[in-house]
Amino acid sequence: MKRLTGLIQLLRNPYLWGGLFALLIATLLVYLVVDQWLMPAYTRHGVVQYVPDVRQLPYEQAAQILQAQGLRPERIPVRRFRSDLPVETVLDQTPPPQAAVKPGRRVYLTVNAGRNPMVTVPSVIGMSLREAVNRLTALGLRADDLRPDTIPSPYARTVTRQHPAPGDSVAEGGTVTLWYSTGLGQRFVTVPGRDRPHCGRSAAHPAGASPALCGGRTPRSDRNHRRHHPDCNPPEPRAGHAGA
């Protein structure tokens, strides 16, 4: 009961409500000062600078143009090469031309390299054709010269040969020729003599051969063997050659 009475007296205290009201006013004032003066001054709200187009200009000239407009040029360490443009020419820029930015914004410039970068050709032999093409493309090489190979291989559409060889250096954008397997094919051949008896007449076992050659038989057991394998019986001599 005493606690309830004390709480009622506190809520009726005018100093409490006066202090809460003063705190609310101070908070609103701080918010207005930060939002209307401090933040716009810090972020330069409403101040916009449009990025000029400095592509295909010499790097030094492009940097001077950007600095004159309150921007900061920065050269990125990416080597790219175009043979139709002079060395040290700006190939690309970020942000792009006419982009709205704040003053002092960095503008990244990609500059034409002095020569085409070289790439070490990896070994893609044994890979599937798709995997090999993807790997070469990821290294900046072209793999659009694909040829079927005449060397038989049980795995169809796998790389069997390549040119240039693995470990060679090729200019970025160069072409790697790939040969791929077409598999063993679907053509079947019937082996002659498969349906004849083991000791049938053939080039390997001519008619009239000794019974000892028919399955390893000996003269003692060749009688039953000849009964079941008549092809092993020697031919009967012709009548006109009986006395020959």
ABEGO torsion letter per residue (X at the ends): XAAAAAAAAAAABAAAAAAAAAAAAAAAAAAAAAAAAAAAAAAGBGBBBBBBBABGBBAAAAAAAAAAAGBBBBBBBBBBBBAABBBGBBABBOBBBGBBBBBGBBBBBBBBBABBBBBBBBBABGBBAAAAAAAAAAAGBBBABBBBBABBBABBGBBABBOBBBGBBBBBGBBBBBBBBAEAEABBBBBBGAABBAABBBAABBBGBBAAABGGBBAAAAAAAAAABAAABBBBBBAAAAAX
